[in-house]
Amino acid sequence: MASPSLGPNCTVSDDVVFGGDVIVHGYANLYGCKIGDGCRIGTFVEIQRGATLGHRVRVQSHSFICSEIAIGDDVFIGHNVSFINDRYPSVLSAEDGSWNCEVTTVQNFASIGTGSTILAGLEIGEGAIVGAGAVVTKDVPAFTVVAGNPAQVLRELDAVEIATRTGRGEK
């Protein structure tokens, strides 16, 4: 396991796997997750068991990444973003372990705006942009911009925007 740079008062369990050159700012709570090379984790972030972050992911302060969230490379997660992994949570299902955890995937180069909520079992496509405050209730196609509650497609990115986000093609 690589040694991350940890800010003050972080809680990091022994089963967290870190890539190289990872910075975790103060008061973060990480357990049972995998953090790729070059990631930056903001203050007051929680990343739960079974979550994975690819390389060069930036997670801003006060965000919550729960179990079974798979985040690709070069993804930006804004401040106070929350992921949800169970469509119908209850106290009883949490106590008896019968809850239904669903995998959510965020593909490479996606950006999720501040204050967004991402519901369970969805895929946010490559290079997609989720606007601030969006509530994502269905899959987001690659290279599209979505916003609102519920999030709706506003437009598709053009070739220059795609090249700028991914480093592929002409700028």
C-alpha positions, 0 to 999 in steps of 0.5 A, spaced: 500 500 500 502 506 498 502 512 503 498 517 502 498 524 505 493 525 510 490 531 513 489 532 521 483 527 524 482 523 518 479 516 520 482 511 515 481 503 516 487 498 515 483 495 509 483 502 504 488 501 498 491 507 496 495 508 489 501 513 489 501 520 490 494 521 494 492 527 498 487 526 503 485 532 507 482 533 514 477 529 517 475 524 511 473 517 513 475 512 509 474 504 510 474 498 505 475 502 499 480 503 493 483 510 491 487 510 485 494 514 483 493 521 484 487 522 487 485 528 491 480 527 497 477 533 500 475 535 507 469 531 511 469 526 505 466 519 507 468 513 502 465 507 504 467 499 503 467 497 496 467 504 493 473 505 488 476 511 485 480 511 479 486 515 477 486 522 478 479 523 481 478 529 485 473 529 490 471 536 493 469 537 501 463 534 504 461 529 499 459 522 500 461 516 496 457 509 499 458 502 498 458 499 490 460 506 487 465 505 481 468 511 479 473 512 473 479 516 471 479 523 471 473 524 474 471 531 478 466 530 484 464 537 486 462 539 493 457 536 497 455 530 492 451 524 495 451 517 492 445 513 494 446 505 493 439 502 495 433 504 492 428 503 498 432 503 505 429 502 511 431 501 518 429 493 518 433 492 512 439 495 515 439 491 521 438 484 518 442 485 512 437 484 507 438 491 504 439 491 496 445 495 494 446 497 487 452 498 483 453 505 480 458 507 475 461 514 473 465 513 467 472 516 465 472 524 465 465 525 467 464 531 472 458 532 477 456 538 480 456 541 487 450 539 491 448 533 486 444 527 488 446 520 484 441 515 485 442 507 485 444 503 480 445 508 474 451 509 470 454 516 468 457 516 461 464 518 459 465 525 459 458 527 462 457 533 466 452 533 471 449 540 473 450 543 480 444 541 484 441 535 479 438 529 482 440 524 477 434 518 477 436 515 470 443 513 466 446 519 463 449 518 456 456 519 454 458 526 453 452 530 455 450 535 460 444 534 464 441 538 470 435 539 474 430 535 478 430 530 476 436 531 471 434 532 464 439 532 458 440 539 456 445 538 450 450 534 447 458 536 447 461 538 441 467 535 438 472 541 441 469 540 448 470 532 448 477 533 446 478 538 451 475 534 456 479 527 454 485 530 451 483 526 444 482 529 438 483 536 435 482 542 440 
